Amino acid sequence: MTAQPQPETTIAFVLYPGLTPLDLIGPLQVFTTLGTYSQLGLPVPPTRTVVVGERIEPMDSDTPVKLTPSATFDQLPNPDIVIVPGGGMPTVRAAGNDAILDYVRSAAETAQVCASVCTGALILASAGLLEGRPATTHWAYWRLLERLGARYVPEQRWVEDGKFITSAGVSAGIDMALYLVERLTDEGTARMVQLGIEYDPKPPHGGIQWRDVDRDIYAPVIAQQLPATLADKPELLARLTG
């Protein structure tokens, strides 16, 4: 009997101005590598990664690099997995962007997984998707996440609650993506992808000593920036400063 072809899994990464490139590129590379293995004829399910945005145009990031989506929200309304990267104040502003919120809400309705990296969780929460749910984000923004209705879980690389998976700051998105690869395939395939990108972190100064971290050290700076960032979004500003 001829084996039936496996259905393709589509992963959409949401791009918006000012995000942190590694939040996007880290997990994007994980899934792109998985897709490459499928194209080489290895026994892994076919996947397609797409970067979506409100418009197809170059967008600034929080580095000197500009990024351009490959499709608009309208062109990929129902991905199997949707992943929202984060950043700094531009992400807070994106949490008030109706086009982004509408897309994330709509995609989450039919997606198998709705995920975020770093402060991308603020966008999910602003869309009403994390109300009462355990979630994580970059440690400096934990209070904003809770003001948007989520329950912050510290010191975990990712937090899973049903179809919603939130990962901590920046590099944690790679860990979460490898976990999702395991969910889609198996541990052996996830290890193969990990080997493919040679992801074996050994930071020169060791791991983070969370007991020494003041999670509110940047709170005054964030609070000072919020009014200008959300000057035209009074309702969101009120939620985040309430």
C-alpha angles and dihedrals in degrees: 000000000000113000113246114240113255118243116256118251113219119208117194121199114199114227124195135158118288102016125143109263096216090056086062104029097046098062091030089061091050093055094039089055090051089051091051091055090054091051090052089059097253115149097262127117116262117259134183124201119205130180109215132192142165089262135008101248137111112279129199119244129197087267130056088269122101120209130204126202119230095216140019125245090255092055094057107030099153114039119170090230126022120193124190116200123207143219138161129289093338087064091051087053091048087055086070096046108112094203092055094043092048091050095048092048093048095045091047091058093068103019121108089218133020110191142171138199121216112320090358082096088073089063092050090047093047088053088057095248099119100045107148092350126128108249143154138217139162106321094238091061100045095113092054090051091054092047087058091057106265127120108238116227112197131210098019124118091218137359123211126202114166110303091344119094122176124187130202127245123335106296092043087074089073091054091049092049092052088050090052090050088056090050091051095044125357141286093271092057092047089052090049090054090047089053091046092059090035091232105176106134119203106165112207093236098042129243127331114277098220094185088067097048119104101208091195097052092108096036095103091050092048091047091051092052098046099079094055093041093052101030090129094040104065096162094055091043090054091051093050096046098037 
